[in-house]
Amino acid sequence: MTDNILAPNMTEADIAELRRLREGYHVTNEFLVCLAAHYVQAEIDGVLNPARHLAEYLGVQRQTVLTYMRMARNGGLIAKNRR
């Protein structure tokens, strides 16, 4: 296995940016777009559970990350899944 399969290929600066964008009471489109970009890239890289890793980085539950992803899709910020 490669490291990419274990965790997203994100720098400390990437994680810090996500945390900064998440600060405050409202979930912004800027945060959702940034989170979704990292999530989708992690999927492309073969990360098995990107929501779990991103949740750890943000200090939230895995379900919260999945909710953010749903918000991004429903808001038209990323393409909806085709299944």
C-alpha positions in Angstrom: 0.0 0.0 0.0 1.1 3.5 -0.6 0.7 6.4 1.9 -2.0 8.0 -0.4 -4.3 5.1 0.3 -3.9 5.5 4.0 -4.5 9.3 4.1 -5.1 12.3 1.8 -2.0 13.9 0.4 -2.4 17.2 2.2 0.2 19.6 3.6 0.0 21.2 7.0 -0.8 24.5 5.2 -3.8 22.8 3.4 -5.1 21.6 6.7 -4.6 25.0 8.3 -6.4 26.7 5.4 -9.4 24.3 5.9 -9.5 25.0 9.6 -9.3 28.8 9.0 -12.1 28.7 6.4 -14.3 26.7 8.9 -14.0 29.3 11.6 -17.1 31.2 12.5 -20.7 30.4 12.8 -21.7 30.0 9.1 -20.5 27.4 6.6 -19.2 29.3 3.6 -19.1 28.3 0.0 -15.4 29.0 0.0 -15.0 26.4 2.8 -17.2 23.9 1.0 -15.4 24.2 -2.3 -12.0 23.8 -0.6 -13.1 20.8 1.4 -14.7 19.2 -1.6 -11.6 19.7 -3.7 -9.5 17.9 -1.1 -12.1 15.2 -0.7 -12.4 14.5 -4.4 -8.7 14.5 -4.9 -8.3 12.0 -2.0 -10.8 9.8 -3.8 -8.9 10.1 -7.0 -5.7 9.2 -5.2 -7.3 6.0 -3.8 -7.8 7.1 -0.2 -10.3 4.5 1.2 -12.1 6.8 3.6 -11.4 10.5 3.0 -14.3 11.7 5.2 -12.7 10.1 8.3 -9.3 11.7 7.6 -10.8 15.1 6.9 -12.9 14.9 10.0 -9.8 14.2 12.1 -8.0 17.2 10.5 -11.0 19.5 11.3 -11.8 18.1 14.7 -15.4 17.1 13.7 -17.3 13.8 13.3 -17.1 11.9 10.0 -20.8 12.5 9.5 -20.2 16.2 9.6 -17.8 16.0 6.7 -20.3 13.9 4.8 -22.9 16.6 5.5 -20.6 19.3 4.2 -20.1 17.3 1.0 -23.9 17.0 0.6 -24.2 20.7 1.2 -21.6 21.3 -1.6 -23.4 19.0 -4.0 -26.9 20.4 -3.2 -25.5 24.0 -3.6 -24.2 23.2 -7.0 -20.6 23.7 -5.9 -19.6 20.2 -7.1 -21.1 17.6 -9.4 -23.7 15.3 -7.9 -22.8 11.6 -7.8 -23.9 9.5 -10.8 -24.8 6.1 -9.4 
